[in-house]
Amino acid sequence: MKRPVIIALDFPTADQALSFLDQFPATQPVTVKIGMELFYAAGPAIVKAIQARGHAVFLDLKLHDIPNTVESAMRVLGQLGVTYTTVHAAGGHVMLAAAKRGLVAGATAAGLPAPKLLAITQLTSTNQEILNDDQQIPGSVRDSVVHYAAVAQASGCDGVICSAQEVSAIHAAAGPDFLGITPGIRPKNAAAGDQQRVMTPSAAAQAGSNGLVVGRPITQADDPLTAYQQIVAEWSNSND
Ligand SMILES: O=C(O)c1cc(=O)[nH]c(=O)n1[C@@H]1O[C@H](COP(=O)(O)O)[C@@H](O)[C@H]1O
């Protein structure tokens, strides 16, 4: 899928993640996101196991540390053959450029294409109050997201993670090729949970999102495969 619907595999064990994936046969490969919970539990082996089934992996570890540490860690991640990985834009341009350098060096050493590097802007759980009061960043969430996107682009990132609510502003500022991958996706009537800045799959498509990240609306559905297929259908119909 050119604009993927990425399933967030937020499970505590490899067994649970793989049993869940049994519903998605390798003849119909999907893109899945391995985040901190699953990677801390199951490590690089779960990346390999999922790739062996034919699925593409988005490895979402949201690195945020001093530039040297991030560069070294990205060199390791660059060797795993994943499609996307993440770093926090709040680390600043020196750290972001170091992340890109490390990722490319690792992938090159392994003879692989470099994963796309996506910078986290403002998490989709962040609202106006958290931005202004807790982070002490004045202005709107959208302005902060667009600012971080500019920093990420100037530092060599391939795109950002943001809410679909900001993706059109990012494309207007950074151009259509700079990726805006969007979590905080909720089909109509689905519970938002801890997400603050949400959109439906069709609204995200109309806003120009380059890919959806969807977790609980699929993983906690009674029939995850049908839930996934319904989201893909809504997304694809609005992407035409
Ligand atoms: O980097 C992410 O993927 C991410 C960034 C963000 O701003 N918001 C966000 O929800 N995510 C991730 O996207 C997924 C969303 O899951 P659900 O809220 O269950 O659909 C989780 O795995 C989050 O870690």
The ligand as a Gaussian input file, in Angstrom:
#p B3LYP/6-31G(d) Opt

LIG

0 1
 O        4.882000       7.572000      17.250000
 C        3.731000       7.118000      17.273000
 O        3.439000       6.145000      16.618000
 C        2.714000       7.875000      18.011000
 C        2.870000       9.236000      18.092000
 C        1.832000      10.043000      18.564000
 O        1.915000      11.274000      18.566000
 N        0.707000       9.420000      18.996000
 C        0.540000       8.070000      18.996000
 O       -0.529000       7.594000      19.383000
 N        1.576000       7.283000      18.543000
 C        1.445000       5.810000      18.586000
 O        0.366000       5.402000      17.750000
 C       -0.343000       4.334000      18.358000
 C       -1.767000       4.756000      18.552000
 O       -2.502000       3.740000      19.138000
 P       -4.069000       3.826000      19.369000
 O       -4.341000       5.087000      20.122000
 O       -4.366000       2.600000      20.134000
 O       -4.683000       3.860000      17.978000
 C        0.383000       3.974000      19.653000
 O        1.265000       2.911000      19.369000
 C        1.184000       5.227000      19.970000
 O        2.416000       4.911000      20.607000

